[in-house]
Amino acid sequence: MNVRAAAAQVIYQVVDKGQSLSQALPAAQKQVAPRDQALLQEICYGILRWLPRLESIARALMEKPLTGKQRVFHHLILVGLYQLAYMRIPAHAAVGETVNATKELRKPQLRGLINAVLRNYQRNQETLDAEAVSHDAGKYGHPGWLLKLLKESFGDNWEAGVEANNSRAPMWLRVNRRHHSRDSYLELLEEAGIEAEIHPQATDALKLSKPCDVNMLPGFADGWVSVQDAAAQLSVEYLDPQENELILDCCAAPGGKTAHILERQPTAEVVAIDADEQRLSRVYDNLKRLKLEAHVVCGDAREPAKWWKGGQFDRILLDAPCSATGVIRRHPDIKWLRRAEDIAALAALQSEILDAMWQQLKTGGTLVYATCSVTQQENAEQMKAFLTRTPDAELRLGETDKPGRQIMPGELDMDGFYYAVLYKKQA
């Protein structure tokens, strides 16, 4: 399939139909030549990073909007604009291939319109680009409600947070210490001509200087290493699993943290639970590749009596459902799929799960609460409210007025994450 046509269809599915990029993009990549898969990803990610700018330019260049069955051609115009504005593809190739995509999208009569819009942009690019950044949404590539939220979360550093959101995420690896130490695996990478560096806090983490295909990584198929952001790896640092403990990974899919617990502590008995049966398939896949075993359960974390008949857990990792506002650089569609009103609903859900999980924790046990969010409502405020209503909970990370640790996107080149460590004392 023409890669520009595929990109237009992906953006249409995300922006107009509300499908996540992680669903729409892999399906489209199967329809294009292997050599075009990276180009397809670059175009889709780029458009979603800078959607308001590109929309502004498109509106200025068109007499009337494309609607109904022609909406995919509006997104094809965005595909052409993104190439001309941000990519090193020669302009004649960007325009020509984008125009040719009309054939595959079965509307060749729109060739003239697509060509005219893109040529007009070339002639007036400087003026149109200036107009496209004259408003905050275009300048920062974020909707207004999210900019407001980020200002509340980041304070004076909000622009740095926005810049991190709009950057390309690095490729972090988690070394499986059942096979190699981090340092010995770093040597294997060097021998393979792959540059990497260590993380100062996540003791199994290595950051590649340049992303690469996982099949180029020494021993990937044999489970020597996995791809996982360093911020997510910190969950096991804070959980600190010990020998022979019964440990629950709550909201476990896709299974990276479950695997990390077992890599770190092979004698632990780990239960992995998630409400999404489809996503649990990835937990099984990860465990199979790494040759690890866990008790995997599909169930609602708010109702543990329906899926767990065993005893209380020594440790619980609760990676709560959240707004994912800390991982926008990896999932730029979050900016356009998430809504302001989602935050309160998610905070309420997190509160229910947190209370239910606390009852499953032994006295003397540890619960790590985690989100990949940067909102106060889901993180520090959530934790303050929990500590107020839970007399046997003792905070072990942060201060009472500032509980937990908020990692901002880009901090030590990590994703945005929040952690709180709770100890269950005698009531």
Summary of the structure (lengths in Angstrom):
residues: 427
radius of gyration: 23.4
end to end distance: 63.2
largest distance: 74.5
contacts: 1454
relative contact order: 0.09
helix: 51%
strand: 15%
